[in-house]
Amino acid sequence: MTQTEFKDLFDNHFDAVRNYIYYHSGDSELATDITQDSFLKIWEKQISDTDESNIKGLLFKIAHDLFISSYRRQRVATNFKLSIVESNTNQSPEEKIQFLELKSKYEMCLKKLPDKQRVVFLMSRIDNMKYHEIAVANNISVKAVEKRMRNALSFLKKELSY
């Protein structure tokens, strides 16, 4: 693999691989590190296969394996902290407590979601991806995306209702 081919591969797939790992880990720094390590492994292997889909699949496989290894080493629960900035500072103490309780409950519900549903939910709600884009990124059908999204929303509605 030449430097030009590697640069093209990196430019074309870095964001997709990083987002894939981010949705599994909830940690943007870890996702960036794992993605960089994945590309490094591809470079070290000097794969001469010109079929980009094979290299792309291998890249995602390496990234997933590195994430699993990292997860096992750290033994830390998946942490999905969403940075929610309070825009209204004129809230009463009771409203602030309710907001923090709801935020905490939402984060716990995200952790409880099955991995496949969580990935689809976050791709849709955080990245504003369309169902067909999610389907392509995860190599599943649009119907599977619809079902996972429906199940995720149903689960969150049930868990968050008082």
PyMOL CGO cylinders between C-alpha atoms (Angstrom):
from pymol import cmd
from pymol.cgo import CYLINDER

trace = [
    CYLINDER, 0.00, 0.00, 0.00, 1.46, 3.32, -1.02, 0.3, 1, 1, 1, 1, 1, 1,
    CYLINDER, 1.46, 3.32, -1.02, 1.36, 6.43, 1.11, 0.3, 1, 1, 1, 1, 1, 1,
    CYLINDER, 1.36, 6.43, 1.11, -1.16, 7.98, -1.28, 0.3, 1, 1, 1, 1, 1, 1,
    CYLINDER, -1.16, 7.98, -1.28, -3.48, 4.98, -1.05, 0.3, 1, 1, 1, 1, 1, 1,
    CYLINDER, -3.48, 4.98, -1.05, -3.17, 4.99, 2.74, 0.3, 1, 1, 1, 1, 1, 1,
    CYLINDER, -3.17, 4.99, 2.74, -3.86, 8.73, 2.92, 0.3, 1, 1, 1, 1, 1, 1,
    CYLINDER, -3.86, 8.73, 2.92, -6.97, 8.28, 0.77, 0.3, 1, 1, 1, 1, 1, 1,
    CYLINDER, -6.97, 8.28, 0.77, -8.13, 5.40, 2.97, 0.3, 1, 1, 1, 1, 1, 1,
    CYLINDER, -8.13, 5.40, 2.97, -7.53, 7.49, 6.08, 0.3, 1, 1, 1, 1, 1, 1,
    CYLINDER, -7.53, 7.49, 6.08, -9.30, 10.56, 4.69, 0.3, 1, 1, 1, 1, 1, 1,
    CYLINDER, -9.30, 10.56, 4.69, -12.30, 8.54, 3.47, 0.3, 1, 1, 1, 1, 1, 1,
    CYLINDER, -12.30, 8.54, 3.47, -12.90, 6.37, 6.54, 0.3, 1, 1, 1, 1, 1, 1,
    CYLINDER, -12.90, 6.37, 6.54, -11.47, 8.03, 9.65, 0.3, 1, 1, 1, 1, 1, 1,
    CYLINDER, -11.47, 8.03, 9.65, -14.71, 9.75, 10.69, 0.3, 1, 1, 1, 1, 1, 1,
    CYLINDER, -14.71, 9.75, 10.69, -16.86, 6.67, 10.08, 0.3, 1, 1, 1, 1, 1, 1,
    CYLINDER, -16.86, 6.67, 10.08, -14.59, 4.39, 12.12, 0.3, 1, 1, 1, 1, 1, 1,
    CYLINDER, -14.59, 4.39, 12.12, -14.25, 6.97, 14.88, 0.3, 1, 1, 1, 1, 1, 1,
    CYLINDER, -14.25, 6.97, 14.88, -18.04, 7.41, 15.12, 0.3, 1, 1, 1, 1, 1, 1,
    CYLINDER, -18.04, 7.41, 15.12, -18.50, 3.63, 15.15, 0.3, 1, 1, 1, 1, 1, 1,
    CYLINDER, -18.50, 3.63, 15.15, -16.17, 3.29, 18.14, 0.3, 1, 1, 1, 1, 1, 1,
    CYLINDER, -16.17, 3.29, 18.14, -17.61, 6.39, 19.82, 0.3, 1, 1, 1, 1, 1, 1,
    CYLINDER, -17.61, 6.39, 19.82, -21.11, 4.91, 19.77, 0.3, 1, 1, 1, 1, 1, 1,
    CYLINDER, -21.11, 4.91, 19.77, -19.82, 1.79, 21.44, 0.3, 1, 1, 1, 1, 1, 1,
    CYLINDER, -19.82, 1.79, 21.44, -17.66, 3.53, 24.03, 0.3, 1, 1, 1, 1, 1, 1,
    CYLINDER, -17.66, 3.53, 24.03, -19.22, 6.93, 24.67, 0.3, 1, 1, 1, 1, 1, 1,
    CYLINDER, -19.22, 6.93, 24.67, -15.69, 8.35, 24.98, 0.3, 1, 1, 1, 1, 1, 1,
    CYLINDER, -15.69, 8.35, 24.98, -14.50, 10.58, 22.14, 0.3, 1, 1, 1, 1, 1, 1,
    CYLINDER, -14.50, 10.58, 22.14, -10.83, 10.47, 23.15, 0.3, 1, 1, 1, 1, 1, 1,
    CYLINDER, -10.83, 10.47, 23.15, -10.85, 6.67, 23.34, 0.3, 1, 1, 1, 1, 1, 1,
    CYLINDER, -10.85, 6.67, 23.34, -12.62, 6.51, 19.97, 0.3, 1, 1, 1, 1, 1, 1,
    CYLINDER, -12.62, 6.51, 19.97, -9.97, 8.72, 18.38, 0.3, 1, 1, 1, 1, 1, 1,
    CYLINDER, -9.97, 8.72, 18.38, -7.12, 6.69, 19.90, 0.3, 1, 1, 1, 1, 1, 1,
    CYLINDER, -7.12, 6.69, 19.90, -8.58, 3.36, 18.81, 0.3, 1, 1, 1, 1, 1, 1,
    CYLINDER, -8.58, 3.36, 18.81, -9.25, 4.68, 15.30, 0.3, 1, 1, 1, 1, 1, 1,
    CYLINDER, -9.25, 4.68, 15.30, -5.67, 5.89, 14.98, 0.3, 1, 1, 1, 1, 1, 1,
    CYLINDER, -5.67, 5.89, 14.98, -4.37, 2.54, 16.25, 0.3, 1, 1, 1, 1, 1, 1,
    CYLINDER, -4.37, 2.54, 16.25, -6.55, 0.75, 13.70, 0.3, 1, 1, 1, 1, 1, 1,
    CYLINDER, -6.55, 0.75, 13.70, -5.08, 2.73, 10.83, 0.3, 1, 1, 1, 1, 1, 1,
    CYLINDER, -5.08, 2.73, 10.83, -1.61, 2.12, 12.22, 0.3, 1, 1, 1, 1, 1, 1,
    CYLINDER, -1.61, 2.12, 12.22, -2.24, -1.64, 12.17, 0.3, 1, 1, 1, 1, 1, 1,
    CYLINDER, -2.24, -1.64, 12.17, -3.45, -1.42, 8.56, 0.3, 1, 1, 1, 1, 1, 1,
    CYLINDER, -3.45, -1.42, 8.56, -0.27, 0.48, 7.67, 0.3, 1, 1, 1, 1, 1, 1,
    CYLINDER, -0.27, 0.48, 7.67, 1.95, -2.01, 9.51, 0.3, 1, 1, 1, 1, 1, 1,
    CYLINDER, 1.95, -2.01, 9.51, 0.35, -4.95, 7.71, 0.3, 1, 1, 1, 1, 1, 1,
    CYLINDER, 0.35, -4.95, 7.71, 1.02, -3.32, 4.32, 0.3, 1, 1, 1, 1, 1, 1,
    CYLINDER, 1.02, -3.32, 4.32, -2.05, -4.86, 2.75, 0.3, 1, 1, 1, 1, 1, 1,
    CYLINDER, -2.05, -4.86, 2.75, -1.79, -4.84, -1.02, 0.3, 1, 1, 1, 1, 1, 1,
    CYLINDER, -1.79, -4.84, -1.02, -5.47, -5.68, -1.63, 0.3, 1, 1, 1, 1, 1, 1,
    CYLINDER, -5.47, -5.68, -1.63, -6.91, -2.98, -3.86, 0.3, 1, 1, 1, 1, 1, 1,
    CYLINDER, -6.91, -2.98, -3.86, -10.54, -3.80, -3.03, 0.3, 1, 1, 1, 1, 1, 1,
    CYLINDER, -10.54, -3.80, -3.03, -11.50, -0.92, -0.76, 0.3, 1, 1, 1, 1, 1, 1,
    CYLINDER, -11.50, -0.92, -0.76, -14.53, -2.71, 0.69, 0.3, 1, 1, 1, 1, 1, 1,
    CYLINDER, -14.53, -2.71, 0.69, -12.27, -5.51, 1.98, 0.3, 1, 1, 1, 1, 1, 1,
    CYLINDER, -12.27, -5.51, 1.98, -9.88, -3.03, 3.56, 0.3, 1, 1, 1, 1, 1, 1,
    CYLINDER, -9.88, -3.03, 3.56, -12.78, -1.04, 5.00, 0.3, 1, 1, 1, 1, 1, 1,
    CYLINDER, -12.78, -1.04, 5.00, -14.25, -4.19, 6.54, 0.3, 1, 1, 1, 1, 1, 1,
    CYLINDER, -14.25, -4.19, 6.54, -10.88, -5.16, 7.95, 0.3, 1, 1, 1, 1, 1, 1,
    CYLINDER, -10.88, -5.16, 7.95, -10.47, -1.65, 9.35, 0.3, 1, 1, 1, 1, 1, 1,
    CYLINDER, -10.47, -1.65, 9.35, -13.79, -1.84, 11.19, 0.3, 1, 1, 1, 1, 1, 1,
    CYLINDER, -13.79, -1.84, 11.19, -12.95, -5.34, 12.46, 0.3, 1, 1, 1, 1, 1, 1,
    CYLINDER, -12.95, -5.34, 12.46, -9.58, -4.18, 13.81, 0.3, 1, 1, 1, 1, 1, 1,
    CYLINDER, -9.58, -4.18, 13.81, -11.20, -1.15, 15.45, 0.3, 1, 1, 1, 1, 1, 1,
    CYLINDER, -11.20, -1.15, 15.45, -13.86, -3.32, 17.08, 0.3, 1, 1, 1, 1, 1, 1,
    CYLINDER, -13.86, -3.32, 17.08, -11.26, -5.79, 18.36, 0.3, 1, 1, 1, 1, 1, 1,
    CYLINDER, -11.26, -5.79, 18.36, -9.14, -2.98, 19.78, 0.3, 1, 1, 1, 1, 1, 1,
    CYLINDER, -9.14, -2.98, 19.78, -12.19, -1.55, 21.52, 0.3, 1, 1, 1, 1, 1, 1,
    CYLINDER, -12.19, -1.55, 21.52, -13.06, -4.91, 23.08, 0.3, 1, 1, 1, 1, 1, 1,
    CYLINDER, -13.06, -4.91, 23.08, -9.46, -5.29, 24.29, 0.3, 1, 1, 1, 1, 1, 1,
    CYLINDER, -9.46, -5.29, 24.29, -9.53, -1.81, 25.78, 0.3, 1, 1, 1, 1, 1, 1,
    CYLINDER, -9.53, -1.81, 25.78, -12.88, -2.48, 27.44, 0.3, 1, 1, 1, 1, 1, 1,
    CYLINDER, -12.88, -2.48, 27.44, -11.64, -5.71, 28.99, 0.3, 1, 1, 1, 1, 1, 1,
    CYLINDER, -11.64, -5.71, 28.99, -8.46, -4.04, 30.29, 0.3, 1, 1, 1, 1, 1, 1,
    CYLINDER, -8.46, -4.04, 30.29, -10.27, -1.14, 31.88, 0.3, 1, 1, 1, 1, 1, 1,
    CYLINDER, -10.27, -1.14, 31.88, -13.38, -3.01, 33.08, 0.3, 1, 1, 1, 1, 1, 1,
    CYLINDER, -13.38, -3.01, 33.08, -15.20, 0.29, 33.18, 0.3, 1, 1, 1, 1, 1, 1,
    CYLINDER, -15.20, 0.29, 33.18, -18.87, 0.50, 32.45, 0.3, 1, 1, 1, 1, 1, 1,
    CYLINDER, -18.87, 0.50, 32.45, -19.80, 2.24, 29.20, 0.3, 1, 1, 1, 1, 1, 1,
    CYLINDER, -19.80, 2.24, 29.20, -20.14, 5.92, 29.93, 0.3, 1, 1, 1, 1, 1, 1,
    CYLINDER, -20.14, 5.92, 29.93, -22.48, 7.98, 27.80, 0.3, 1, 1, 1, 1, 1, 1,
    CYLINDER, -22.48, 7.98, 27.80, -22.17, 11.48, 29.11, 0.3, 1, 1, 1, 1, 1, 1,
    CYLINDER, -22.17, 11.48, 29.11, -23.97, 13.96, 27.00, 0.3, 1, 1, 1, 1, 1, 1,
    CYLINDER, -23.97, 13.96, 27.00, -22.86, 17.50, 27.42, 0.3, 1, 1, 1, 1, 1, 1,
    CYLINDER, -22.86, 17.50, 27.42, -26.06, 19.32, 28.17, 0.3, 1, 1, 1, 1, 1, 1,
    CYLINDER, -26.06, 19.32, 28.17, -25.56, 22.97, 28.83, 0.3, 1, 1, 1, 1, 1, 1,
    CYLINDER, -25.56, 22.97, 28.83, -28.11, 24.60, 31.00, 0.3, 1, 1, 1, 1, 1, 1,
    CYLINDER, -28.11, 24.60, 31.00, -29.36, 27.54, 29.00, 0.3, 1, 1, 1, 1, 1, 1,
    CYLINDER, -29.36, 27.54, 29.00, -31.71, 28.88, 31.65, 0.3, 1, 1, 1, 1, 1, 1,
    CYLINDER, -31.71, 28.88, 31.65, -29.94, 29.99, 34.81, 0.3, 1, 1, 1, 1, 1, 1,
    CYLINDER, -29.94, 29.99, 34.81, -33.13, 31.30, 36.37, 0.3, 1, 1, 1, 1, 1, 1,
    CYLINDER, -33.13, 31.30, 36.37, -34.28, 27.86, 37.42, 0.3, 1, 1, 1, 1, 1, 1,
    CYLINDER, -34.28, 27.86, 37.42, -35.45, 27.20, 40.91, 0.3, 1, 1, 1, 1, 1, 1,
    CYLINDER, -35.45, 27.20, 40.91, -33.45, 24.70, 43.00, 0.3, 1, 1, 1, 1, 1, 1,
    CYLINDER, -33.45, 24.70, 43.00, -36.30, 22.21, 42.58, 0.3, 1, 1, 1, 1, 1, 1,
    CYLINDER, -36.30, 22.21, 42.58, -36.20, 22.53, 38.78, 0.3, 1, 1, 1, 1, 1, 1,
    CYLINDER, -36.20, 22.53, 38.78, -32.42, 22.05, 38.80, 0.3, 1, 1, 1, 1, 1, 1,
    CYLINDER, -32.42, 22.05, 38.80, -32.75, 18.89, 40.89, 0.3, 1, 1, 1, 1, 1, 1,
    CYLINDER, -32.75, 18.89, 40.89, -35.48, 17.56, 38.59, 0.3, 1, 1, 1, 1, 1, 1,
    CYLINDER, -35.48, 17.56, 38.59, -33.32, 18.32, 35.56, 0.3, 1, 1, 1, 1, 1, 1,
    CYLINDER, -33.32, 18.32, 35.56, -30.31, 16.52, 37.05, 0.3, 1, 1, 1, 1, 1, 1,
    CYLINDER, -30.31, 16.52, 37.05, -32.45, 13.53, 38.04, 0.3, 1, 1, 1, 1, 1, 1,
    CYLINDER, -32.45, 13.53, 38.04, -33.91, 13.29, 34.53, 0.3, 1, 1, 1, 1, 1, 1,
    CYLINDER, -33.91, 13.29, 34.53, -30.46, 13.63, 32.96, 0.3, 1, 1, 1, 1, 1, 1,
    CYLINDER, -30.46, 13.63, 32.96, -29.10, 10.91, 35.21, 0.3, 1, 1, 1, 1, 1, 1,
    CYLINDER, -29.10, 10.91, 35.21, -32.06, 8.65, 34.46, 0.3, 1, 1, 1, 1, 1, 1,
    CYLINDER, -32.06, 8.65, 34.46, -31.64, 9.27, 30.71, 0.3, 1, 1, 1, 1, 1, 1,
    CYLINDER, -31.64, 9.27, 30.71, -27.95, 8.34, 30.87, 0.3, 1, 1, 1, 1, 1, 1,
    CYLINDER, -27.95, 8.34, 30.87, -28.77, 5.16, 32.80, 0.3, 1, 1, 1, 1, 1, 1,
    CYLINDER, -28.77, 5.16, 32.80, -31.43, 4.26, 30.24, 0.3, 1, 1, 1, 1, 1, 1,
    CYLINDER, -31.43, 4.26, 30.24, -28.91, 4.73, 27.42, 0.3, 1, 1, 1, 1, 1, 1,
    CYLINDER, -28.91, 4.73, 27.42, -26.55, 2.35, 29.21, 0.3, 1, 1, 1, 1, 1, 1,
    CYLINDER, -26.55, 2.35, 29.21, -29.33, -0.23, 29.58, 0.3, 1, 1, 1, 1, 1, 1,
    CYLINDER, -29.33, -0.23, 29.58, -30.25, -0.11, 25.89, 0.3, 1, 1, 1, 1, 1, 1,
    CYLINDER, -30.25, -0.11, 25.89, -28.98, -3.08, 23.90, 0.3, 1, 1, 1, 1, 1, 1,
    CYLINDER, -28.98, -3.08, 23.90, -25.85, -2.15, 21.97, 0.3, 1, 1, 1, 1, 1, 1,
    CYLINDER, -25.85, -2.15, 21.97, -27.45, -2.38, 18.52, 0.3, 1, 1, 1, 1, 1, 1,
    CYLINDER, -27.45, -2.38, 18.52, -30.40, -0.19, 19.52, 0.3, 1, 1, 1, 1, 1, 1,
    CYLINDER, -30.40, -0.19, 19.52, -28.16, 2.36, 21.24, 0.3, 1, 1, 1, 1, 1, 1,
    CYLINDER, -28.16, 2.36, 21.24, -25.94, 2.70, 18.17, 0.3, 1, 1, 1, 1, 1, 1,
    CYLINDER, -25.94, 2.70, 18.17, -28.93, 3.27, 15.86, 0.3, 1, 1, 1, 1, 1, 1,
    CYLINDER, -28.93, 3.27, 15.86, -30.58, 5.68, 18.34, 0.3, 1, 1, 1, 1, 1, 1,
    CYLINDER, -30.58, 5.68, 18.34, -27.44, 7.81, 18.76, 0.3, 1, 1, 1, 1, 1, 1,
    CYLINDER, -27.44, 7.81, 18.76, -26.68, 7.86, 15.03, 0.3, 1, 1, 1, 1, 1, 1,
    CYLINDER, -26.68, 7.86, 15.03, -30.21, 9.11, 14.41, 0.3, 1, 1, 1, 1, 1, 1,
    CYLINDER, -30.21, 9.11, 14.41, -30.51, 11.59, 17.27, 0.3, 1, 1, 1, 1, 1, 1,
    CYLINDER, -30.51, 11.59, 17.27, -26.94, 12.86, 17.70, 0.3, 1, 1, 1, 1, 1, 1,
    CYLINDER, -26.94, 12.86, 17.70, -25.59, 12.72, 14.13, 0.3, 1, 1, 1, 1, 1, 1,
    CYLINDER, -25.59, 12.72, 14.13, -28.99, 13.39, 12.51, 0.3, 1, 1, 1, 1, 1, 1,
    CYLINDER, -28.99, 13.39, 12.51, -28.40, 10.53, 10.08, 0.3, 1, 1, 1, 1, 1, 1,
    CYLINDER, -28.40, 10.53, 10.08, -31.24, 9.23, 7.97, 0.3, 1, 1, 1, 1, 1, 1,
    CYLINDER, -31.24, 9.23, 7.97, -32.33, 5.62, 8.32, 0.3, 1, 1, 1, 1, 1, 1,
    CYLINDER, -32.33, 5.62, 8.32, -30.81, 4.58, 5.00, 0.3, 1, 1, 1, 1, 1, 1,
    CYLINDER, -30.81, 4.58, 5.00, -27.47, 6.17, 6.00, 0.3, 1, 1, 1, 1, 1, 1,
    CYLINDER, -27.47, 6.17, 6.00, -27.54, 4.26, 9.30, 0.3, 1, 1, 1, 1, 1, 1,
    CYLINDER, -27.54, 4.26, 9.30, -28.37, 1.07, 7.42, 0.3, 1, 1, 1, 1, 1, 1,
    CYLINDER, -28.37, 1.07, 7.42, -25.38, 1.49, 5.11, 0.3, 1, 1, 1, 1, 1, 1,
    CYLINDER, -25.38, 1.49, 5.11, -23.02, 2.38, 7.98, 0.3, 1, 1, 1, 1, 1, 1,
    CYLINDER, -23.02, 2.38, 7.98, -24.05, -0.69, 10.00, 0.3, 1, 1, 1, 1, 1, 1,
    CYLINDER, -24.05, -0.69, 10.00, -24.48, -3.05, 7.04, 0.3, 1, 1, 1, 1, 1, 1,
    CYLINDER, -24.48, -3.05, 7.04, -28.12, -3.79, 7.89, 0.3, 1, 1, 1, 1, 1, 1,
    CYLINDER, -28.12, -3.79, 7.89, -31.44, -3.20, 6.16, 0.3, 1, 1, 1, 1, 1, 1,
    CYLINDER, -31.44, -3.20, 6.16, -33.55, -0.07, 6.58, 0.3, 1, 1, 1, 1, 1, 1,
    CYLINDER, -33.55, -0.07, 6.58, -36.26, -2.24, 8.13, 0.3, 1, 1, 1, 1, 1, 1,
    CYLINDER, -36.26, -2.24, 8.13, -33.76, -3.41, 10.77, 0.3, 1, 1, 1, 1, 1, 1,
    CYLINDER, -33.76, -3.41, 10.77, -32.91, 0.22, 11.51, 0.3, 1, 1, 1, 1, 1, 1,
    CYLINDER, -32.91, 0.22, 11.51, -36.61, 1.07, 11.83, 0.3, 1, 1, 1, 1, 1, 1,
    CYLINDER, -36.61, 1.07, 11.83, -37.19, -1.85, 14.19, 0.3, 1, 1, 1, 1, 1, 1,
    CYLINDER, -37.19, -1.85, 14.19, -34.18, -1.01, 16.37, 0.3, 1, 1, 1, 1, 1, 1,
    CYLINDER, -34.18, -1.01, 16.37, -35.21, 2.64, 16.53, 0.3, 1, 1, 1, 1, 1, 1,
    CYLINDER, -35.21, 2.64, 16.53, -38.81, 1.73, 17.39, 0.3, 1, 1, 1, 1, 1, 1,
    CYLINDER, -38.81, 1.73, 17.39, -37.60, -0.61, 20.14, 0.3, 1, 1, 1, 1, 1, 1,
    CYLINDER, -37.60, -0.61, 20.14, -35.15, 1.99, 21.50, 0.3, 1, 1, 1, 1, 1, 1,
    CYLINDER, -35.15, 1.99, 21.50, -37.81, 4.70, 21.62, 0.3, 1, 1, 1, 1, 1, 1,
    CYLINDER, -37.81, 4.70, 21.62, -40.31, 2.35, 23.23, 0.3, 1, 1, 1, 1, 1, 1,
    CYLINDER, -40.31, 2.35, 23.23, -37.75, 1.32, 25.86, 0.3, 1, 1, 1, 1, 1, 1,
    CYLINDER, -37.75, 1.32, 25.86, -36.78, 4.94, 26.63, 0.3, 1, 1, 1, 1, 1, 1,
    CYLINDER, -36.78, 4.94, 26.63, -40.42, 6.01, 26.84, 0.3, 1, 1, 1, 1, 1, 1,
    CYLINDER, -40.42, 6.01, 26.84, -41.21, 3.20, 29.26, 0.3, 1, 1, 1, 1, 1, 1,
    CYLINDER, -41.21, 3.20, 29.26, -38.11, 3.79, 31.42, 0.3, 1, 1, 1, 1, 1, 1,
    CYLINDER, -38.11, 3.79, 31.42, -38.40, 7.59, 31.53, 0.3, 1, 1, 1, 1, 1, 1,
    CYLINDER, -38.40, 7.59, 31.53, -42.10, 7.79, 32.29, 0.3, 1, 1, 1, 1, 1, 1,
    CYLINDER, -42.10, 7.79, 32.29, -42.85, 8.61, 35.88, 0.3, 1, 1, 1, 1, 1, 1,
]
cmd.load_cgo(trace, "trace")
